Amino acid sequence: VATTTPDLTFPATAARVQAELGVPPGAAFDLQAVCSGFIFALATADNFLRAGQAKTALVIGAETFSRIVDWSDRATCVLFGDGAGAVVLEAADDSERGLLSSFIRTDGRMHDLLYVDGGPSQTQTTGKVRMAGNAVFRQAVEHISGAMLEACARAGVALDAVDWFVPHQANQRILDGVARKLSIDPAKVVSTVAVHGNTSAASVPLALDAAVRDGRIKRGDLVLMEALGGGLTWGAALVRM
């Protein structure tokens, strides 16, 4: 489970989900990369499958950011929402479908651009979201664009061969900025930010689900998912549906 807002400090939310689903003993753990969490979790699950350590992986992004926003800070509180989404990955031999490539990075030198000002060890509180908005925007456009190009290069796929782009729904300004930088047709970018806001690790699977349900994304389509979050963290994953 990719989450920044777990129900409890421990055990992991994934362990509780495992119990609720009646899944037999196996690896179940949380992963914390904030808004990039779902991309990081996809890459991690893919590595488990390729290494033969698992045959099936349930990858979840779930957040309740309404619990940690500062409602007196209009610059941030209006951006975030709560939500959850999930995908199931299965190991397969010589399949043309699935995760073709991924690229994930963290640069802790920029940790103070987007963070929560508390925690159980430091302040014995959950803290509130703090963000340097303009700086995050600049970093997001630069690093998300780079991650997208790297994921495509690793798979030997040209960017213009991608059918759909499913970005983290940070805000429309970042989505538009990345599209302009890479000369992407805005019509190929799935945007759900107006529906549920920035749901952090949940936003990519929620947007993916929306585009599958309404028929835009179909079997066989090339889909590029991308995100940037606190840490700073960023990444992209290329999938053949």
Secondary structure, 3 states (H helix, E strand, C coil): CECCCCCCCCCCHHHHHHHHHCCCCCCCCCECCHHHHHHHHHHHHHHHHHCCCCCEEEEEEEEEHHHCCCCCCHHHHCCECEEEEEEEEECCCCCCCEEEEEEEEECHHHHHHEEECCCCCCCCCCCCEEECHHHHHHHHHHHHHHHHHHHHHHHCCCHHHCCEEEECCCCHHHHHHHHHHCCCCHHHECCCHHHHCECHHHHHHHHHHHHHHCCCCCCCCEEEEEEEECCCEEEEEEEEC
